[in-house]
């Protein structure tokens, strides 16, 4: 299946498609809409990495990654991290491996840049994506980012 999957930069030609992607209604409280992610990418140039997820020519999702940010630590200094900031898989496209492809793509980009771990956050609870991330090998760090659980995936 992954042979048909690819990431695409956000351009004027696909902007409307990107901001039109919606998760299932019951998931809207778990992830910001794509338009907010694109606004954050605009104000964090060089850090944010927004991409559409395509299956052949069909947009099926959106991801926003970050690279080499100073993560607020425990007071003993800063921790430089890279990871997945947002993941939005379109409502009718979930359960087809697109989320796994997105995580694997971000992991590959982090490795390409010399990184060894991928950080993300998720809303805890039964309705959140914790099972998805744990199934991919993420482990909670014990930290919280606001109300979200922080998890890491080793890329060794």
Steps between C-alpha positions, in 0.01 A plus 500: 500500500775750587615510138202726421550725802695822497535831682449833324595853599213740550474732199246749367373217277416263789432747782120473472519121501721511810273728702197299388624180670291408802534227762189323628271737696562314827875556453490876442578575866816285476689678221507855366363561152747512212452874455633561855798273432580693183480829689741362762732379224497851356604659831763230569694487172794264500356298786161391367472250215142481365418227245196353333477123496399368158389159384574531128338837418249501788575701816422275797662685787728771631798501731697774667844404624759705689878478504762595757295706742600589855259292706439639847667257735502432870721797582829322434539650153331481165424192304511523120215299348344421164170332435140495392307810597166419335346212310163534329375201302181576308183354649434254218863394468582378851608143568681457168862546611530871421578595861775236517639631171501854641689397814749295297554795264572739787733241655689471170538879478626519860754226426606684183568806716704295748237451769448185704154546650155622401286686752125553486212579731149363525185549701472221756180305539295241320394735221857615428770356274714350776447142377612600150823655626577222749441246224768671292750470785469839668553501874371768737784706645312581820475863390189696414475784250197685628235228523675274249721199560853528358627190326825404327598247239862392485638511145809287565 
